[in-house]
């Protein structure tokens, strides 16, 4: 008995050691390393680097000094903003989200705070810089070394301004584009600007916008030209694109027939700039969370031991989750797709979330399997891919459409999950991170119950297809397993499951918003 407990404690300690958080980086790095730098002009220098596991970290202040890039560090909030050309990169210690101008992206390893500076993982940092700035960094981890190279781009950035007589879109370039090298065309609400000989980073020009005229930008790099599309909220009376050699800019002007007096925008006084930034920031805040108890009404969901029905268990967990969220996030609106035993078609659930401007969508379910020994909890995010183990769960949850009307069923015909996943590409990484955090929090809460952690998975669930926000589906356990059915019918376990999901949501919200 003693030997068994010793072995158990030893392996538990080993796991804690191997997976200790990165925020203890300073304690782990008794000896500093050096990162070799080869600049574009061939000059060489070294930067101090720290190491955690196999990942190297560089000091953001040191990198800024290399090229005289602008940098501002907030010591209180432990975040730094690095400015490379027109691009601002905001890194926050112990946070996987990076803000690139008005975009939020997620990286694998979190930045850390050490000796009064933000240190960033070298591999992820180089990737972000390459994707969004005019720099090109080649990272050689075995040396380790960073080589500065020339990026073959000549279209660097874009800005959009509303003027009294229309909209001005300006592209900063490093080469001239005479009239014969500029084409424009308007197709189905998209205004395309094609620059023959243009080269740019498509990721930089692909994003959704909060602009009164331009809703979205998309870019495609072809062999001979760069095409940038602007999805317009209203169609212009006319438009024109010219190259201004004095500004080194391609200027695309949009003019409209009538401009209402209230729609004209004057230049903002300097005192109002911070207010505008705060307004943009507030649009990203997670202020509405939609909880979706699976199944309901004529759709019982999975059936299990003790005459349990999935629809009943998940409703109790969902309502309890709502209580916990309201207590811990009093300023956040908590909405439910259902609060009683009613049937709601799958497509209406995400439609409800979209119409109410939901910022997170969490669908709660119980699992089932013909093999009664199968057990554990798992969290899913949307993907066209699924492994063999996920297939049964996907089929089980998608069976809900059998209870829908023939008209509703037509909505699912021909759904291409590859395209659906691409449509969610703007926040699919957030969904994956949310799934990871929720799964980890559930593990912490359910460890005492002896429930198995089945991990984070992906699959093509109908209920998640149309969500325009980060979304996950939580399988809280197998009611086809006698032990887990007994646990899930108890109020104490339902509370632990709800607390686990709640912990994950709050952790995600904190990480996401602290990066803004």
BELRA-V69275 format. One record per backbone hydrogen bond with DSSP energy under -0.5 kcal/mol. CO is the residue of the C=O (numbers start at 0). NH is the residue of the N-H. If there is no record, write none. Layout:
{{CO	NH} {CO	NH}}
This chain:
{{0	4} {1	5} {2	6} {3	7} {4	8} {5	9} {6	10} {7	11} {8	12} {9	13} {10	14} {11	15} {12	16} {13	17} {14	18} {16	19} {20	23} {21	24} {23	26} {23	27} {24	28} {27	29} {32	48} {33	35} {34	46} {35	145} {36	38} {36	44} {37	147} {38	41} {42	38} {44	36} {46	34} {47	58} {48	32} {49	56} {51	54} {54	51} {55	121} {56	49} {57	119} {58	62} {59	63} {60	64} {61	65} {62	65} {62	66} {63	67} {63	68} {69	82} {71	80} {72	74} {73	77} {73	78} {77	92} {78	73} {79	81} {79	90} {80	71} {81	83} {81	88} {82	69} {82	84} {83	86} {86	83} {86	88} {87	89} {87	100} {88	81} {88	90} {89	98} {90	79} {91	94} {94	110} {95	106} {97	99} {97	104} {98	89} {98	100} {99	102} {102	99} {104	97} {110	93} {111	113} {111	118} {113	116} {116	113} {116	118} {117	59} {118	111} {119	57} {120	124} {121	125} {122	126} {123	127} {124	128} {125	129} {126	130} {127	131} {128	132} {133	150} {135	137} {135	148} {136	138} {137	139} {137	146} {138	140} {139	142} {139	143} {139	144} {143	35} {144	139} {145	37} {145	147} {146	137} {146	148} {148	135} {150	152} {153	155} {153	173} {153	174} {156	171} {158	169} {160	162} {160	167} {162	165} {165	162} {166	168} {166	253} {167	160} {167	169} {168	251} {169	158} {169	171} {170	249} {171	155} {171	156} {177	180} {178	181} {180	195} {182	193} {184	186} {184	191} {186	189} {188	190} {188	231} {189	186} {189	191} {190	229} {191	184} {191	193} {192	194} {192	227} {193	182} {193	195} {194	197} {194	225} {198	153} {198	154} {199	201} {200	203} {200	204} {202	205} {204	206} {206	216} {208	210} {212	214} {212	232} {213	210} {214	208} {215	230} {216	206} {217	228} {219	221} {219	226} {223	196} {224	221} {224	226} {225	194} {225	227} {226	219} {227	192} {228	217} {228	230} {229	190} {229	231} {230	214} {230	215} {237	254} {239	252} {241	250} {242	244} {243	247} {243	248} {247	172} {248	243} {248	250} {249	170} {249	251} {250	241} {250	252} {251	168} {252	239} {253	166} {254	236} {254	237} {257	259} {259	262} {259	263} {260	263} {263	265} {268	271} {269	272} {269	273} {271	275} {272	276} {273	277} {274	278} {275	279} {276	280} {277	281} {278	282} {279	283} {280	283} {280	284} {281	284} {284	286} {286	332} {287	358} {287	359} {288	290} {288	334} {289	361} {290	292} {290	336} {291	293} {291	363} {295	298} {297	299} {298	295} {299	310} {301	309} {303	306} {304	307} {307	303} {308	311} {308	312} {309	313} {310	314} {311	315} {312	316} {313	317} {314	318} {315	319} {316	320} {317	321} {318	322} {319	323} {320	324} {321	325} {322	326} {323	327} {324	328} {328	331} {332	288} {332	334} {334	290} {339	341} {344	347} {344	348} {345	348} {345	349} {346	350} {347	351} {348	352} {349	353} {350	354} {351	355} {352	357} {353	356} {358	469} {359	289} {360	362} {360	471} {361	291} {362	473} {363	293} {364	475} {366	478} {366	479} {369	371} {370	373} {376	453} {377	474} {378	456} {379	472} {380	458} {386	389} {386	390} {387	391} {389	393} {390	394} {391	395} {392	396} {393	397} {394	398} {396	399} {397	400} {398	401} {399	402} {400	403} {404	408} {405	409} {407	410} {408	411} {409	412} {411	414} {414	416} {415	419} {416	420} {417	421} {418	422} {419	423} {421	424} {423	426} {423	427} {426	430} {427	431} {428	432} {429	433} {430	434} {431	435} {432	436} {433	437} {434	438} {435	439} {436	440} {437	441} {438	442} {439	443} {440	444} {441	445} {442	446} {445	448} {445	449} {445	450} {446	449} {451	376} {451	453} {454	378} {456	380} {458	382} {458	460} {460	463} {460	464} {461	464} {463	466} {469	360} {471	362} {472	379} {472	474} {473	364} {473	475} {474	377} {476	366} {476	478} {477	480} {478	304} {479	481} {480	484} {481	485} {482	486} {483	487} {484	488} {486	489} {489	493} {490	494} {491	495} {492	496} {493	497} {494	498} {495	499} {496	500} {497	501} {498	502} {499	503} {500	504} {501	505} {502	506} {503	507} {504	508} {505	509} {506	510} {507	511} {508	512} {509	513} {510	514} {511	514} {512	515}}
